[in-house]
Amino acid sequence: MVWNSFGAALSIMVLAANIQAQTPPTSGTYAVGTCRPSLPSYSTISAALAATPAPTVVDICPGTYNEQIEITQPVTLQGIVTGGSGQVIVSAAGGLQADATISGESVAPQLWVNNASGAVNVNDVTFDGSGNGVTNAMVVGILYENSPGALNRVATRNQKGGFGGFGMWLEGGASNPSITVQNCSVHDYDRVGIVIETAGANASELNATIKSNDLNASAGRLGVSIGAGSSSTVSSNWILAGNPGIEADPGAAGSISSNTLVNSFVGIEANADSVSISGNKVLSSLGVGILVGGIASSGTISSAIQSNTILGGPIGIEFECFSDANVQSNTINDVNTALNNVPRLLAATNTYYNVATIRNAGFCPRSR
């Protein structure tokens, strides 16, 4: 009798253990690959994201994953270091589909964060657009649409082809999301490295923080574009080349500060009254260090352009006859012309060294 009772109890325990082993977790972390044997494991990132219940964290084992990813719920994707490797590559070699639309234009994104209800964070992943096969759409490494989140130590590369390639495209919307991009590498694209824009240009629909990133805007492509309706902090980035390295469009707000721009044709293009530009270093520009009001709608612009250092190049600050009384306290060294096409009545107090011509009125009419 005792033995039968013990055997029955043992059978119940084994049955319960089997049921528990077959029951999926109610929440938590999933793995992609086989490097986390203690976690539920999937062969692709998309499969892990589609699991039930939805994951809060997806650990991605080192390797190359040929897939196109869409995320619609809060989650963290993170590449992990194991077995002597820490490189997770999402590859476009299998081809990309144009399954998104921006301002009526077809877009083929490698990662599409599509109206997620909470933060989507991505850490330590490379998105490689090589072999995307796109001919009739824009190619985007990472597209955030009306979704909050953060990108940290992420790389985008080789976004080319179709109607042009973009490293990252951050688009706001009705939920007014906040997005942070930091410690990332963006290179080898054929249009813009990072685009910041909103679906409605007249509303403040996106708060973006772009800091401590490395961008290689080779062949004179644009580095960072700050669009109308966004409020952006662009700081402490290192940008090589670029035409321009950073631009702020009319209607944008925020600040551009403490960036280093090297060998840009135009270092910073200032077209927005509500974007301050301070503490930047523009080195060895091929054309213009800072361009004031290139596409402003009136003959004046009021953005504060102060305490920047411009070293080397043909022109330090190009006014194009736009009047901006807040261009003050900049240091301009070793350029041919420090201030070019300056309105005749504009006073600008800056510091000049080794400058052939400090101020040139150029083609500006006397009325300005």
N, C-alpha and C positions, 0 to 999 in steps of 0.2 A: 504493500500500500504506500509505504514511504517512497519506494523507488518510482512507482507510477506517478506520484505527485511531483517528485523532482523532475522526472522526464517531461511531464506536461508543462511545468514551469519553464524548463529549458527550451522546449519547442516554441512556447509563446515569446520568449526573449529573442530567439533567432528570427521568428517571423516579424517581430517588431523592428529588429535591426534591418531586415531586408526591405520592409516598407519605408523606413527612414532613409535608407540608401537610395531608394528609387524616387523619393520626393525631392523636387528641385528646391533650391533655397528661395526664401521669400524675398530677399533683397541682398544687395552686397556686391561683391567683386567677381567678375568673370575673367577668364584668360583667353587669349588668342595664341595658338601654338601649344607646345607641350612642355614649356619650361616651368609651369606652375601646376604640378600634379595634384595639389590639394584643392584646386579650384575647378569649377565647371569649365570645360575647355571647348573651344570652337576653332575651326580651321580658317575662318575669315573674320574680319572686323565687322562686316555687315551682319553676319550670322549672330555674333555676340550681341550686337545692338538690338536684333530682332527677338532675342530670347524672352521667355516669359518665366518669372516676372522681369521687367526691364532692369538692366543693371544700373548701379550708381557709379561704378568704376569698371573700366575695361583695361586690364594689363595686357600689353602687346609684346610678345616675345620677339627678339631680334630676328630679322628676316625681311624679305620683300613680298609685298602683298599687292597683287594686280587686281584692283577693284576701285569702283567709284562709290563714294559713301554719302548717304544722306542721314542727317540726325534731326529729329523733331522733339526730343525730350531731353531734360537735364541729364548730363552724364560727364564723366571725366575719362578721356582717353589718355593713356600714358605708356610711352615706350619704356621698357625696363632693361637693365644691364644684367646679363647672365652669361655664363660660359665663355667669358673673355670677349664678349661683343655687346655693344649698346646701340646698334644702328637698326632702326625700324624705318623701312621705306615703303610708302604707299606709291605704287607705280601706275602710270597711265598707259603702260605698254599694251594692255589689252584693248585700248581704245576708249574714248569718252563719248557719252551721249549728251546732247544739248537738252537737258531736262529742266533748266531754270531760265528765267527771263528777267532782265533789268532794263527798265525804261524802254520796253518794246524790243530789246535786242536779245537774241538767243545766247545763252551762256552754257558752257560745258565745264562744270566745276569738278575738281577731284574730291573735295570735301564741301558739302553743302549743308550748312546749319540753317534749317528752314523753319522760321517762326517757332523756335523752341520756347517753352513756357518758363524755363529756368536756365541757369548758367550751364553752358557747354564749354568745358575747359580741355585744352589739348596741350600735352607736354611731351617733349623729346621725340618728335616724329618728323620725318622728312617726306615732303610731297614732291615727287619727280614727274614732270609733265612730258618727259621724252616718249615719243611714239604714240601720242594721243590720237592721231588720225583725224583730227577735227579740221574741216574745211569751210564750214558755213556758220560758225559761231565764234564767240570769244572764249578763250581758254583761261580759266581761273584756278589757281592752286587751292585757295581756301576762300569760300564765300559765306559770309554771315549775313542773313537777311532777318531784320527785326528780331534779333536774338542776342541775349547777353552772354558774356563769357570772357575767357582769357586764353591767350596763346603765349606759352613760355618755352623757350629753347626749341622752337619749331623752325624748320628750314623749308623754303619753297625754291624750286629751281627748274629751269628748262620749260617754263610756261610760254610756249611759242606756237604759232600757227593760226589757222583760221582767220578770224577778223582781229587778231592780236591777242597777246598773252599778258596776264596780270598775276603778280604773286599772291596778293591778298586783296579782297574787296569787302569792305565793311559797309553795310547799308542799314540805315536806321528805319524806323517805322513808328506806328502809333503807340507802341509800348515804351518808346524812348529808351532803348537799351543802352547799357554801358559795356564797352569792350576794351580790354587791355591787351596790347601786343608788346612783349618785352623779351629781350635777350634772344631775338630771332635773327635768322639769316635769310635774306631775300636776294636772289641773283639769277642772271640768265633768263630774263623775260624780255619780250619785245615791245611792251607799251608802258605800263606803270607798275612800280613795285608794290605800293600800298595805296589803295583808293579809299577815301572816307567820304561817304555821301549819304543823302537821305532821299526817301521816296517822295517827300513833299518839300521842295526847296525853300518854302517860306516859313516852315515850322522847325523848331529845335527838336529833332527826332533822333539824335545820336550823340552820345558822349564817348569820345574815344581818347585813350591814352596810349601814345606810341613812344616807347622809351627804351634806350640802351640796345637798339638793334643795329645790325650791319646790313647795308644795302649796297649792292654793286649795280649801278644803273649804267651798264656798259653801252657803248654806241650812242650816248647822249639821250637815253630814254629817261622818262620822268621818275624821280624817286618816290616822293610822298605827295599825294594830291588831297588837299582839304577842301571839300565841297560845301556849297551853300546849305544852310540849315543844320550844320553840325557844330558841336563845340568840342574842340580837340586840343589836347596838350601833347605837343611833339617835342621831346627833349632828349638830350644826351645820346642822339643817334650818330653813327658814322656813315657818311654817304659818299661813295666814289662816283664821279662823273655826274650825269643827270642834266637834263635840259627841260625844266629846271631841276635842281636837287629837291627842293621843297616848294610847293606853290599853295597859296591860300586864295580861294576864289571869293568874289563879292558875295556877301551874305553869310560867310563863315565867321565863327567866333573861336576864341581860345588864345593859345600862345605857341610860339616857336622859339625855343630857348636852349642854349648850351649844346647845340649840335655842331659837328665838325663836317664840313663839306669840302671835298678835294677834287680838283680838276673838272668841276661842273662848267658847262657853257654859261648857264645862269645859276648862281648858287641858290638864292631865295627870291621868289617872285611874290611881291606883296600887293594883292588887289583888294584886300578886305580891311574895312575900317576897324573891325573889332578883334583883330588878331595882332597881338603884340609880338615884336621880334627883338630879342635881346640876348646878349651873351653868346652869340654864335661865332664860330670861326670859319671864314670862307677863305680857303687857301688855293692859290694857283689856279684861279678861274680862267677859263679859256675865252670868256667874253665879258661878263658882268658879275660882280660880287652880289649885289642886291638890286633888284628891279622894282621900282615903285609904281604901282597903279597901271600896269601894262594893259589891263582890260577894264579898268574902272569906268563907270558910266558917266562920271562928271570930271571936271578938271581938277578936283581936289580929292585928297584921301587923308585920313587922320590917324592911321595906325602908328603906334609908337615903335620906332626903329632906333634902338639905343643900345650903346655899350657893346656893339659887335666889333669884331676884328676882321678886316679884309686885308689879306696879304698876297700880293702878286696878281698880275692880270692886266688887261687893257683898261678896264673901267671899274672903279670902286662901286659907286652907287649911280644908277641910271634912273633919272626922274621922268623921262619922256614928257616933260613939261607939266607933269602933275605936281600940284603944290601939297607938300606935307611938312607942316611946321614941327612935327615931332621926330624928325630925323636929326638926332643930336647925340653927342658924346660917343661917337664911333671912332675907332682908330683905323686909319687907312694908310697902308705902307706899301711902297714899291709897286705902284701902278702908273700907267701913263696919264690917265685923267681920273681925279678923285671923284668929282661930282659932274655928271654930264647931263646936258639938256635940262638945266635948272631954270625954273621960272625966275625972272629977273628980280622980283620983289621978295623972294623967299630967303629968309635968314636961316642958315644951318651952321651950327657950331660943332666942329669935330676936330680931331687931332690928325695931322698929316705928317708923314715922313717919306722922303725919297719919292716925291710925286712931281712929275713934269708939269702938269696943269692941275691946279686945285679946283677950279670952277669953270665950267664951259656952258654958256647960255645956248649954244647950238642953234637949233631951228625954232626955239620958243618965241611966240609973239610977245610983244612988249606988254600986252594987257594982262598977262598972268604974272 
